[in-house]
Amino acid sequence: MDLASAFQEALDDADVMLRRGAPRAPARGETPERLAFGTVVRAAPVEAGGELVVLNWKKKEIAATVPILPREPSVDDDPNPRGNTRGCRGIRWHNGELIAASYHTLERYDASLHRRGALSDGLMVGLHEIETTAEGTVWVTSTAIDAAVEYDLTTGEQVRALWPREHPQLQDALGLEPLALDKSADNRLRFLGPTASNEDSHLHLNAVAPHDDRVFGLCNAHAAIVDLSRGEVVVQDEALQGGHNLHITPGGTALTNDTYGRAVCVFDLARGERVRTIDLTRYEWVRARIRPHIPSYWREEVARKAGWKADSIARPLFVRGLTRHQEHLFVGVSPASILQVDWTTGELVDAYCYSTDVRVCVHGLEVMG
């Protein structure tokens, strides 16, 4: 075997190991059998923009996949080369059913990804994270119009909608103005372009979390976690500028992803402070995964800043997707991979790579048990 062949074989062996995943620290508590995750593919055609995947986490084997795309109404042309209308966003496992968000619809599947139905509405616009409740409802974040809306999963009817840009206290605290919007209209395809999201008052409300009879939201354009029901700014922190996902433990600890900082952040809601940061680049598994993509990323970034390239660069270690199972966090990153982290110790427990394409990012993420 010549030197070039030997080198390529070593790279292939390393890639197989990274895809398989390998424990890095002893797992405390029960490791779940199955995960569901969604992908978004930057700059892809909308019809190939992502999928919903069921993964046997213990065996690292794919059990089922299904493409996720906006339909009824469909999107013929997406003016934004980034995520926008592409792929699968928030996911929840609720009463034996997977609920997965496309750009404007909640798609409903059984555990084998046989479609059971769908729920859509004129206020579902640019859906990101979702959250189900014990009362049989689901909260969605309509990020394009800065709304959090609750729906009855049985009837499909709106239960209530929260509009933080219209709350007097949040207007004063964050300098907000209401969005001009006909709430009775079908708004699903009216905000495909960047105009509304470039407004100073745009919150980029991308995650919602009911907790203790309150409803919290993550507004990363203003680097804030807010109490949407009371109109209070609970936390403001620079790490939330790249914030995505919001999980609140029964004790009032908030967990978020920091996309720009490549980290998971831990906040004490009562104190309104960040208490820990888990740097994902500390793990050699992660560094090995993103190392091949760094040179091309910086070349493209220089070209973008010089005006030679459109703003559609895929960033290595783009952090999206977060769910908790006992002491473990499951974190989604790009190239599409999932990290299992003991959030009490910060140790990497396990990892899995689904795609080596840096344009493919895990977005939605959920433990199915």
C-alpha positions in Angstrom: 0.0 0.0 0.0 1.4 3.4 -0.9 1.6 6.3 1.5 -1.4 8.2 0.1 -3.6 5.1 0.3 -2.5 4.4 3.9 -3.2 8.0 4.9 -6.7 7.8 3.3 -7.4 4.5 5.1 -6.4 6.1 8.4 -8.8 9.0 7.8 -11.6 6.6 6.9 -11.0 4.6 10.1 -11.1 7.8 12.1 -14.3 9.0 10.5 -16.0 5.6 11.2 -15.0 6.0 14.9 -16.4 9.5 15.1 -19.6 8.5 13.4 -20.1 5.6 15.7 -19.5 7.6 18.8 -17.4 6.6 21.8 -18.0 7.1 25.5 -15.7 9.8 27.0 -16.9 9.6 30.6 -18.9 7.1 32.7 -22.6 7.7 32.1 -24.6 8.5 35.3 -28.3 7.7 35.2 -30.1 5.8 32.4 -29.1 6.3 28.8 -32.2 6.7 26.6 -32.9 4.1 23.9 -34.1 6.5 21.1 -33.6 10.0 20.0 -35.4 12.0 17.4 -33.6 14.8 15.6 -34.3 17.2 12.8 -31.8 18.6 10.3 -31.6 21.9 8.3 -29.4 22.1 5.2 -28.1 25.6 4.5 -28.5 26.8 0.9 -30.2 23.6 -0.2 -33.2 23.5 -2.4 -36.3 23.8 -0.2 -37.4 20.2 -1.0 -34.0 18.9 0.1 -33.7 21.2 3.1 -33.8 18.7 5.9 -35.4 15.7 7.5 -36.7 14.1 10.7 -34.7 11.2 11.9 -35.3 8.5 14.6 -32.0 7.2 16.0 -31.3 4.2 18.2 -28.9 6.0 20.5 -27.5 3.0 22.2 -26.7 1.2 18.9 -26.1 4.4 16.9 -28.4 3.0 14.2 -30.9 5.0 12.1 -34.4 3.5 12.6 -36.4 5.8 10.2 -36.2 9.1 8.3 -38.6 11.3 6.5 -38.1 14.6 4.6 -39.5 17.7 6.2 -40.5 20.6 4.0 -43.2 23.3 4.0 -46.3 22.1 2.2 -49.9 23.2 2.0 -48.9 25.9 1.2 -45.6 25.0 -0.4 -42.7 27.4 -0.9 -41.6 27.7 -4.5 -38.7 30.0 -4.0 -36.9 30.9 -0.8 -35.2 34.3 -1.0 -33.0 33.5 2.0 -30.0 31.1 1.3 -29.7 30.2 5.0 -32.1 28.0 6.9 -35.4 30.0 6.6 -38.0 27.7 5.2 -35.8 24.6 5.1 -35.8 21.5 7.2 -37.1 20.4 10.6 -37.1 22.6 13.6 -38.5 22.0 17.1 -39.5 18.4 18.0 -41.5 16.9 20.9 -42.4 13.4 21.8 -45.9 13.6 23.3 -48.3 10.8 24.2 -46.6 8.3 21.8 -46.5 10.8 18.9 -43.6 12.8 17.4 -44.5 16.4 16.7 -42.1 18.1 14.4 -42.1 21.7 13.1 -41.5 22.7 9.5 -41.5 26.4 8.6 -45.3 26.8 9.1 -46.7 23.4 10.2 -46.6 20.9 13.0 -46.2 17.5 11.3 -47.4 14.5 13.4 -45.8 11.0 13.2 -45.8 7.8 15.1 -42.5 6.3 16.4 -41.8 4.7 13.0 -42.4 8.0 11.2 -45.7 7.1 9.6 -47.6 10.4 9.2 -50.6 10.8 11.4 -51.6 14.3 10.4 -50.7 18.0 10.6 -51.6 21.2 12.4 -51.1 24.6 10.8 -52.5 28.1 11.2 -52.1 31.6 9.9 -50.0 32.6 12.9 -47.5 29.8 12.4 -44.7 31.8 10.6 -41.1 30.8 10.8 -41.5 28.1 13.5 -38.5 27.3 15.6 -38.7 25.6 19.0 -42.0 24.1 20.4 -43.1 22.8 23.8 -45.9 20.5 24.8 -47.8 20.6 28.1 -49.5 18.1 30.3 -52.8 19.7 29.4 -52.5 18.5 25.9 -51.5 21.7 24.3 -48.4 22.8 22.3 -46.6 26.1 22.4 -44.9 27.3 19.2 -42.6 30.1 18.6 -43.5 32.0 15.4 -40.1 33.6 15.1 -40.8 35.6 12.0 -43.6 37.5 13.7 -42.3 37.4 17.3 -45.2 35.5 18.7 -45.7 32.6 21.1 -48.9 30.8 20.4 -50.5 27.9 22.2 -52.7 25.3 20.4 -55.0 22.5 21.6 -53.5 19.3 20.1 -56.9 17.6 19.9 -58.9 20.4 18.2 -56.1 22.4 16.6 -57.7 25.6 18.0 -55.7 28.5 19.3 -55.7 28.6 23.1 -53.9 31.9 23.5 -51.2 34.0 21.9 -48.5 36.2 23.5 -47.2 39.2 21.7 -44.1 40.5 23.6 -43.6 43.5 21.3 -47.1 44.7 22.4 -46.4 44.4 26.1 -45.9 47.9 27.7 -43.3 46.8 30.1 -41.2 45.0 27.5 -41.6 48.0 25.1 -40.1 50.2 27.8 -37.4 47.8 28.8 -36.2 46.8 25.3 -37.3 49.8 23.2 -39.9 47.8 21.2 -42.6 48.8 18.7 -45.4 46.5 17.6 -45.2 44.6 14.4 -47.7 45.7 11.7 -49.7 42.5 11.3 -53.2 41.4 10.4 -53.6 38.6 13.0 -56.7 37.3 11.3 -55.0 36.7 8.0 -53.0 33.8 6.7 -49.5 35.1 7.3 -47.6 31.9 6.7 -45.9 33.0 3.4 -45.8 36.7 4.0 -42.5 36.9 5.9 -40.1 34.9 3.7 -37.8 37.8 3.1 -35.5 39.5 5.7 -37.3 42.8 6.0 -39.2 42.1 9.2 -36.3 40.4 10.9 -34.0 43.3 10.2 -36.2 45.7 12.2 -34.7 47.1 15.4 -37.7 45.8 17.4 -37.4 42.2 16.0 -36.9 39.9 19.0 -36.0 36.7 17.2 -38.2 34.8 19.7 -37.0 31.3 19.0 -37.8 29.2 22.1 -40.6 29.0 24.7 -40.7 27.2 28.0 -43.7 27.1 30.4 -42.6 27.0 34.0 -44.4 27.5 37.3 -47.5 28.9 35.7 -45.4 31.4 33.7 -44.3 31.3 30.1 -40.7 32.2 29.4 -39.2 33.0 26.0 -35.7 33.4 24.5 -35.3 36.5 22.5 -31.8 36.3 21.1 -31.8 39.6 19.1 -32.0 41.4 22.4 -29.9 38.8 24.3 -32.7 38.2 26.8 -34.8 35.6 28.5 -38.2 37.2 29.2 -41.3 36.3 31.1 -43.8 36.5 28.3 -46.8 36.3 30.6 -45.7 39.1 32.9 -43.7 41.2 30.5 -40.5 41.0 32.5 -36.9 40.8 31.4 -35.5 38.0 33.6 -32.0 37.7 32.2 -29.9 39.8 29.9 -26.5 38.3 28.9 -24.2 38.6 25.9 -24.2 34.9 25.5 -27.9 35.0 24.7 -27.1 37.0 21.6 -26.4 33.7 19.9 -28.9 31.9 22.1 -31.0 29.0 20.8 -33.3 26.6 22.7 -34.5 27.1 26.2 -34.9 24.3 28.7 -35.9 25.1 32.3 -35.5 22.5 35.1 -38.0 22.1 37.9 -35.6 24.0 40.2 -35.6 27.1 37.9 -32.3 26.5 36.1 -32.4 27.6 32.5 -30.3 25.9 29.9 -29.6 27.5 26.5 -27.3 27.0 23.5 -24.9 29.8 22.6 -24.4 29.4 18.8 -21.7 32.0 18.5 -19.8 31.0 21.7 -20.0 27.3 20.8 -21.2 26.5 24.3 -24.1 25.5 26.5 -25.0 28.2 29.1 -26.6 27.6 32.5 -28.6 30.4 34.1 -30.2 30.9 37.5 -33.6 32.5 36.7 -34.2 33.7 40.3 -30.9 35.5 40.3 -31.0 36.5 36.7 -27.4 35.4 36.2 -25.3 33.0 34.1 -23.8 30.5 36.6 -21.9 28.2 34.2 -20.7 27.9 30.6 -19.9 24.5 29.1 -17.5 25.1 26.2 -18.1 22.5 23.6 -14.7 23.0 22.0 -13.0 21.5 25.0 -13.9 18.1 23.7 -11.3 16.5 21.4 -14.2 14.6 19.6 -15.6 18.0 18.7 -12.3 19.5 17.7 -11.6 16.6 15.4 -15.0 16.9 13.8 -14.7 20.6 12.9 -11.0 20.8 12.3 -11.1 20.0 8.5 -13.7 22.7 7.9 -12.0 25.6 9.6 -9.7 26.7 6.7 -12.5 26.8 4.1 -14.8 28.6 6.6 -12.3 31.4 7.1 -11.6 31.8 3.4 -15.3 32.1 2.8 -15.8 34.5 5.7 -13.0 36.8 4.4 -14.7 36.7 0.9 -18.1 37.5 2.4 -16.7 40.5 4.4 -14.9 41.8 1.3 -18.2 41.6 -0.7 -17.1 38.8 -3.0 -19.5 36.2 -1.6 -23.2 36.2 -0.5 -24.0 35.7 3.1 -24.7 31.9 3.1 -21.6 30.5 4.8 -21.9 27.3 6.8 -20.3 27.7 10.2 -18.5 24.7 11.8 -20.0 23.9 15.2 -23.2 25.8 14.6 -25.0 24.9 17.9 -28.7 24.1 17.7 -30.9 21.6 19.3 -31.0 20.9 23.1 -32.9 18.4 25.3 -32.4 17.0 28.8 -32.6 13.5 30.1 -31.8 13.2 33.8 -28.2 14.4 34.2 -27.6 14.3 30.5 -28.0 17.0 27.9 -28.2 16.1 24.2 -26.8 19.0 22.1 -27.0 19.4 18.3 -24.2 20.8 16.3 -22.9 21.0 12.7 -21.6 19.1 10.8 -24.8 17.3 11.9 -23.8 15.6 15.2 -25.2 15.0 18.6 -23.3 15.3 21.9 -24.3 13.7 25.1 -23.0 15.8 28.0 -23.3 15.3 31.7 -24.4 18.9 32.5 -23.6 18.6 36.2 -20.0 17.8 35.6 -19.5 19.1 32.0 -18.0 15.8 30.8 -18.7 14.4 27.3 -20.4 11.0 27.7 -21.0 10.0 24.1 -21.3 11.5 20.6 -22.6 10.6 17.2 -22.1 12.1 13.7 -24.9 11.9 11.2 -23.3 13.9 8.3 -19.8 15.2 7.6 -21.3 18.0 5.4 -20.8 21.3 7.3 -24.0 22.7 5.7 -26.1 20.1 7.6 -27.0 21.1 11.1 -29.0 19.4 13.8 -31.9 21.7 14.8 -34.7 19.9 16.6 -33.8 17.3 19.2 -35.8 15.1 21.5 -35.5 12.1 23.7 -38.0 9.4 23.0 -37.0 7.1 25.8 
